Amino acid sequence: MGSEFDALMVNGTWSLCPRPPGKHVVRNKWVFKIKRLSDGRIERYKARLVAKGFDQQYGIDYAETFSPVVKHTTVRMVLALAVSFNWNIHQLDISNAFLHGFLDEEVFMEQPQGFIDENYPDYVCRLHKSLYGLKQAPRAWFRRLSQYLLEYGFIESSADYSLFIYTNDSVKLYVLVYVDDILVTGSSKAAIASFILSLKDSFLVKDLGELSFFLGVQASHDSHGLHLGQTRYITDLLESTKMVGAKPLNCPSTSGPKLSSIEGELLSDPTEYRRVVGALQYCTISHPDIAYAVNQLCQFMHNPREPHWTAVKRVLRYLKGTIDYGLYFSPVAINLQAYCDSDWAGNPDDRRSTTGYGIFLGQNLIAWTAKKQPIVSKSSTEAEYRSLAITTA
């Protein structure tokens, strides 16, 4: 707590002032967290001062709050390019990232518990920079970082606002931003090193070295390419659902009757179903093989039944047997290929069709989906054309 408070003071996050009459004052709390390494071992214990953003009033304490994060498809595309061109992939972490953003609004906050100034116990904090928990904190941080990157010479991608591209003669750099986690890759090791040094002049940057763990996905390099997997995440999921000892299956779904919204007994408490299916959705980041099965399960989140829970456990048993599976990117010629397919009127409840597609950069799979089409197709030909339109959109 002491080091966190000292960092806030050095950063100039606030200054004390008399409590302003008629002004809204936001409360705060200390939040404690254990930060772990990619293998699950404890790295360090953290304490963070968090403003109670739910105290804020729209139009007074905040206005705009949207802040983009990089898409997983964009991450996979850039990683596939880096592997194909044999580029280094650096991982960076910005310490106390949200504290770097500047506030446009006038925000007052109570003094933090345990650090109330003895000389001015009735004073409040006049925030000059954003703080964790404030509704506008993510937006303020991203605006500060993107401004820095644009001034450096990067161009913001129109396809993904969290992808920044730098081009200078033969040098090309890519920067991917997910809140305070940053990936940097490019054609020049010297240019990457120069950029990181420049970034350290403006922010407190922790250089984590070669990519190893990003957004819950483990990355391992070998002489032939890059493997992405979620072994640790899936292990934790199996433990939390008591499926560690379950018998593995070799297929995530059956070819039998389709799941229906009206067959079977309703679950007495759908909370666990929704939690596990949400976790399975995250597993599809590196497991395209369960995309269709998980898509089917997501269609019953509002009213799950016993057959749906049985299907959930089947996917978990499949993951038990394929826990080390994932994506593998290898150096290949750069060309874009897309494949798509569709059933016709496969949903037993509304007769809508399901689209599936996979997009490859060379032989590396970078994007995929399995989703129900928005309207009923009147023929298998129409369903296939709609699938093609969804793939190329």
MITOR-274996 format. One record per residue (C-alpha): x negated, y negated, z negated. Coordinates in steps of 0.02 Angstrom, whole numbers. Layout:
+--------+--------+--------+
:      X :      Y :      Z :
+--------+--------+--------+
:      X :      Y :      Z :
...
+--------+--------+--------+
This chain:
+--------+--------+--------+
:      X :      Y :      Z :
+--------+--------+--------+
:      0 :      0 :      0 :
:   -141 :   -117 :    -42 :
:   -229 :    -96 :    124 :
:    -65 :   -120 :    218 :
:    -28 :   -280 :    122 :
:   -205 :   -344 :    151 :
:   -186 :   -311 :    338 :
:    -26 :   -412 :    339 :
:   -112 :   -556 :    253 :
:   -263 :   -554 :    371 :
:   -143 :   -548 :    518 :
:    -52 :   -705 :    459 :
:    115 :   -616 :    466 :
:    198 :   -739 :    347 :
:    174 :   -886 :    232 :
:    266 :   -918 :     70 :
:    394 :  -1058 :     60 :
:    535 :  -1113 :    -55 :
:    696 :  -1017 :    -29 :
:    790 :  -1119 :    102 :
:    968 :  -1162 :     51 :
:   1101 :  -1086 :    163 :
:    976 :   -977 :    257 :
:    989 :   -789 :    274 :
:    846 :   -693 :    192 :
:    805 :   -517 :    250 :
:    759 :   -382 :    124 :
:    620 :   -253 :    144 :
:    556 :    -86 :     79 :
:    399 :     21 :     78 :
:    403 :    177 :    187 :
:    279 :    319 :    160 :
:    225 :    443 :    293 :
:    103 :    586 :    317 :
:     14 :    573 :    486 :
:    -41 :    741 :    557 :
:   -164 :    799 :    689 :
:   -112 :    896 :    844 :
:   -140 :   1062 :    751 :
:    -30 :   1009 :    605 :
:   -169 :    967 :    480 :
:   -149 :    808 :    377 :
:   -247 :    662 :    448 :
:   -202 :    528 :    322 :
:    -65 :    457 :    212 :
:     14 :    294 :    266 :
:    118 :    161 :    181 :
:    210 :     34 :    288 :
:    309 :   -121 :    241 :
:    472 :   -118 :    338 :
:    599 :   -258 :    350 :
:    780 :   -205 :    331 :
:    834 :   -252 :    505 :
:   1015 :   -208 :    468 :
:   1018 :   -367 :    361 :
:    986 :   -472 :    517 :
:   1126 :   -569 :    600 :
:   1139 :   -577 :    789 :
:   1116 :   -752 :    858 :
:   1033 :   -812 :    697 :
:    890 :   -693 :    655 :
:    873 :   -611 :    827 :
:    937 :   -613 :   1006 :
:    862 :   -497 :   1138 :
:    797 :   -328 :   1076 :
:    765 :   -219 :   1230 :
:    589 :   -152 :   1251 :
:    541 :    -22 :   1384 :
:    438 :    134 :   1355 :
:    350 :    236 :   1489 :
:    450 :    375 :   1572 :
:    388 :    553 :   1553 :
:    394 :    573 :   1742 :
:    276 :    424 :   1759 :
:    156 :    501 :   1633 :
:    153 :    666 :   1726 :
:    128 :    580 :   1894 :
:    -21 :    478 :   1832 :
:    -98 :    629 :   1746 :
:    -80 :    731 :   1906 :
:   -168 :    591 :   2003 :
:   -306 :    582 :   1872 :
:   -337 :    769 :   1881 :
:   -337 :    768 :   2071 :
:   -465 :    627 :   2078 :
:   -564 :    692 :   1928 :
:   -536 :    531 :   1829 :
:   -565 :    514 :   1643 :
:   -407 :    495 :   1538 :
:   -428 :    390 :   1381 :
:   -304 :    382 :   1240 :
:   -288 :    225 :   1134 :
:   -188 :    180 :    980 :
:   -151 :      0 :    930 :
:   -155 :    -14 :    741 :
:    -11 :   -116 :    666 :
:     52 :   -149 :    842 :
:    217 :   -231 :    794 :
:    125 :   -358 :    689 :
:     47 :   -436 :    844 :
:    210 :   -498 :    919 :
:    263 :   -679 :    893 :
:    439 :   -723 :    838 :
:    544 :   -851 :    930 :
:    674 :   -854 :    792 :
:    660 :   -924 :    615 :
:    663 :   -771 :    501 :
:    645 :   -770 :    311 :
:    608 :   -615 :    207 :
:    598 :   -573 :     22 :
:    424 :   -546 :    -50 :
:    375 :   -360 :    -46 :
:    396 :   -258 :   -204 :
:    234 :   -240 :   -300 :
:    155 :   -393 :   -218 :
:    260 :   -538 :   -279 :
:    154 :   -694 :   -302 :
:    144 :   -732 :   -488 :
:    130 :   -918 :   -456 :
:    280 :   -924 :   -338 :
:    396 :   -782 :   -387 :
:    550 :   -871 :   -318 :
:    473 :   -908 :   -148 :
:    515 :   -809 :      9 :
:    412 :   -759 :    162 :
:    429 :   -865 :    318 :
:    386 :   -740 :    456 :
:    270 :   -803 :    593 :
:    242 :   -633 :    675 :
:    352 :   -482 :    695 :
:    362 :   -345 :    565 :
:    413 :   -163 :    572 :
:    600 :   -146 :    551 :
:    648 :   -311 :    631 :
:    767 :   -285 :    775 :
:    662 :   -389 :    894 :
:    493 :   -316 :    840 :
:    473 :   -190 :    984 :
:    518 :   -323 :   1112 :
:    399 :   -451 :   1036 :
:    256 :   -324 :   1037 :
:    284 :   -267 :   1216 :
:    298 :   -447 :   1275 :
:    131 :   -488 :   1191 :
:     43 :   -336 :   1265 :
:    115 :   -356 :   1440 :
:     64 :   -539 :   1440 :
:   -114 :   -487 :   1398 :
:   -117 :   -354 :   1535 :
:    -48 :   -473 :   1666 :
:   -179 :   -603 :   1620 :
:   -313 :   -470 :   1636 :
:   -259 :   -439 :   1816 :
:   -139 :   -292 :   1803 :
:     24 :   -284 :   1900 :
:    181 :   -218 :   1818 :
:    260 :    -74 :   1915 :
:    435 :   -107 :   1980 :
:    477 :     78 :   1958 :
:    424 :     85 :   1775 :
:    396 :    -73 :   1675 :
:    277 :     19 :   1557 :
:    157 :     64 :   1698 :
:     25 :    -66 :   1738 :
:    -92 :    -53 :   1888 :
:   -256 :   -144 :   1913 :
:   -338 :   -150 :   2084 :
:   -502 :   -237 :   2125 :
:   -598 :   -185 :   2281 :
:   -626 :      2 :   2259 :
:   -581 :      2 :   2074 :
:   -409 :     59 :   2021 :
:   -346 :     73 :   1841 :
:   -181 :    138 :   1772 :
:   -116 :     94 :   1599 :
:     34 :    183 :   1523 :
:    118 :    107 :   1370 :
:    231 :    195 :   1246 :
:    252 :     70 :   1104 :
:     78 :     74 :   1023 :
:     13 :    229 :   1113 :
:    -83 :    191 :   1272 :
:   -160 :    299 :   1408 :
:   -294 :    227 :   1521 :
:   -363 :    311 :   1676 :
:   -443 :    255 :   1836 :
:   -576 :    273 :   1967 :
:   -717 :    189 :   1871 :
:   -783 :    239 :   1699 :
:   -868 :     70 :   1685 :
:   -706 :    -23 :   1723 :
:   -613 :     81 :   1592 :
:   -747 :     45 :   1462 :
:   -745 :   -141 :   1504 :
:   -555 :   -147 :   1489 :
:   -556 :    -59 :   1320 :
:   -688 :   -179 :   1254 :
:   -583 :   -326 :   1312 :
:   -428 :   -251 :   1231 :
:   -522 :   -235 :   1066 :
:   -557 :   -421 :   1068 :
:   -370 :   -457 :   1059 :
:   -301 :   -310 :    961 :
:   -355 :   -185 :    830 :
:   -383 :    -36 :    945 :
:   -423 :    142 :    895 :
:   -507 :    235 :   1039 :
:   -451 :    417 :   1021 :
:   -563 :    474 :   1163 :
:   -509 :    600 :   1293 :
:   -323 :    638 :   1300 :
:   -277 :    776 :   1178 :
:   -105 :    739 :   1103 :
:     22 :    616 :   1172 :
:    206 :    596 :   1127 :
:    214 :    766 :   1044 :
:    131 :    854 :   1191 :
:    -37 :    941 :   1173 :
:   -159 :    917 :   1316 :
:   -307 :   1033 :   1343 :
:   -438 :   1017 :   1479 :
:   -537 :   1153 :   1565 :
:   -650 :   1161 :   1717 :
:   -501 :   1184 :   1833 :
:   -373 :   1059 :   1770 :
:   -260 :   1000 :   1629 :
:   -132 :   1099 :   1528 :
:     15 :   1015 :   1442 :
:    112 :   1110 :   1309 :
:    214 :   1093 :   1150 :
:    157 :   1244 :   1048 :
:    155 :   1150 :    883 :
:    326 :   1071 :    913 :
:    407 :   1235 :    963 :
:    329 :   1325 :    814 :
:    404 :   1195 :    697 :
:    572 :   1213 :    783 :
:    571 :   1403 :    765 :
:    525 :   1386 :    581 :
:    663 :   1260 :    546 :
:    793 :   1373 :    630 :
:    725 :   1532 :    547 :
:    691 :   1609 :    717 :
:    506 :   1644 :    694 :
:    537 :   1830 :    675 :
:    665 :   1840 :    816 :
:    640 :   1960 :    960 :
:    577 :   1866 :   1115 :
:    677 :   1865 :   1276 :
:    613 :   1845 :   1455 :
:    754 :   1732 :   1515 :
:    831 :   1577 :   1432 :
:   1008 :   1609 :   1495 :
:   1117 :   1749 :   1561 :
:   1189 :   1778 :   1733 :
:   1355 :   1828 :   1657 :
:   1511 :   1722 :   1628 :
:   1480 :   1534 :   1614 :
:   1500 :   1444 :   1449 :
:   1670 :   1365 :   1425 :
:   1735 :   1226 :   1313 :
:   1888 :   1328 :   1260 :
:   1825 :   1503 :   1225 :
:   1766 :   1561 :   1054 :
:   1786 :   1496 :    877 :
:   1739 :   1316 :    838 :
:   1584 :   1294 :    731 :
:   1631 :   1237 :    556 :
:   1487 :   1112 :    554 :
:   1417 :   1056 :    724 :
:   1272 :    959 :    645 :
:   1143 :   1099 :    661 :
:   1195 :   1135 :    839 :
:   1170 :    954 :    889 :
:   1003 :    944 :    799 :
:    932 :   1099 :    882 :
:    997 :   1057 :   1057 :
:    921 :    883 :   1039 :
:    755 :    966 :    995 :
:    771 :   1082 :   1145 :
:    796 :    931 :   1256 :
:    627 :    869 :   1197 :
:    550 :   1038 :   1237 :
:    598 :   1014 :   1420 :
:    459 :    884 :   1431 :
:    338 :   1026 :   1464 :
:    459 :   1170 :   1491 :
:    555 :   1146 :   1654 :
:    603 :   1329 :   1643 :
:    734 :   1291 :   1509 :
:    805 :   1135 :   1593 :
:    961 :   1220 :   1662 :
:    999 :   1316 :   1502 :
:    980 :   1159 :   1396 :
:   1088 :   1059 :   1516 :
:   1227 :   1185 :   1491 :
:   1212 :   1173 :   1302 :
:   1217 :    983 :   1306 :
:   1390 :    987 :   1383 :
:   1465 :   1050 :   1219 :
:   1386 :    932 :   1093 :
:   1556 :    855 :   1050 :
:   1643 :   1020 :   1010 :
:   1523 :   1169 :   1000 :
:   1588 :   1347 :    980 :
:   1514 :   1514 :    929 :
:   1464 :   1567 :   1107 :
:   1370 :   1403 :   1126 :
:   1271 :   1434 :    966 :
:   1231 :   1610 :   1028 :
:   1164 :   1531 :   1188 :
:   1058 :   1411 :   1085 :
:    978 :   1557 :    994 :
:    944 :   1641 :   1160 :
:    844 :   1489 :   1219 :
:    748 :   1491 :   1054 :
:    708 :   1676 :   1077 :
:    646 :   1638 :   1253 :
:    534 :   1499 :   1186 :
:    468 :   1621 :   1055 :
:    402 :   1729 :   1197 :
:    338 :   1585 :   1302 :
:    273 :   1472 :   1165 :
:    106 :   1445 :   1251 :
:    183 :   1407 :   1421 :
:    182 :   1231 :   1489 :
:    129 :   1128 :   1638 :
:    -38 :   1150 :   1723 :
:   -109 :   1013 :   1835 :
:   -251 :   1060 :   1952 :
:   -346 :    959 :   2084 :
:   -247 :    963 :   2245 :
:   -218 :    861 :   2402 :
:   -101 :    715 :   2368 :
:     66 :    741 :   2454 :
:    243 :    727 :   2388 :
:    363 :    872 :   2405 :
:    540 :    890 :   2338 :
:    652 :   1042 :   2327 :
:    835 :   1042 :   2278 :
:    982 :   1159 :   2266 :
:   1161 :   1162 :   2204 :
:   1295 :   1286 :   2159 :
:   1475 :   1252 :   2206 :
:   1614 :   1225 :   2079 :
:   1513 :   1323 :   1951 :
:   1585 :   1240 :   1796 :
:   1737 :   1340 :   1738 :
:   1818 :   1191 :   1651 :
:   1814 :   1054 :   1783 :
:   1747 :   1144 :   1939 :
:   1605 :   1022 :   1960 :
:   1442 :   1080 :   2038 :
:   1268 :   1078 :   1961 :
:   1115 :   1003 :   2046 :
:    938 :   1059 :   2016 :
:    779 :    986 :   2090 :
:    591 :    992 :   2072 :
:    469 :    861 :   2137 :
:    286 :    906 :   2163 :
:    131 :    801 :   2187 :
:     31 :    925 :   2287 :
:     62 :   1086 :   2191 :
:     87 :    997 :   2025 :
:    266 :    985 :   1961 :
:    295 :    806 :   1899 :
:    486 :    786 :   1895 :
:    637 :    899 :   1882 :
:    816 :    901 :   1825 :
:    969 :   1009 :   1806 :
:   1128 :    906 :   1794 :
:   1312 :    916 :   1831 :
:   1370 :    815 :   1981 :
:   1481 :    666 :   1939 :
:   1629 :    718 :   2048 :
:   1706 :    878 :   2117 :
:   1635 :    930 :   2285 :
:   1762 :    997 :   2410 :
:   1641 :   1120 :   2491 :
:   1472 :   1200 :   2464 :
:   1403 :   1089 :   2602 :
:   1461 :    932 :   2511 :
:   1384 :    997 :   2350 :
:   1217 :   1025 :   2438 :
:   1219 :    852 :   2516 :
:   1257 :    774 :   2347 :
:   1110 :    870 :   2275 :
:    999 :    800 :   2412 :
:   1060 :    624 :   2377 :
:   1025 :    643 :   2190 :
:    850 :    708 :   2225 :
:    802 :    565 :   2340 :
:    886 :    426 :   2241 :
+--------+--------+--------+
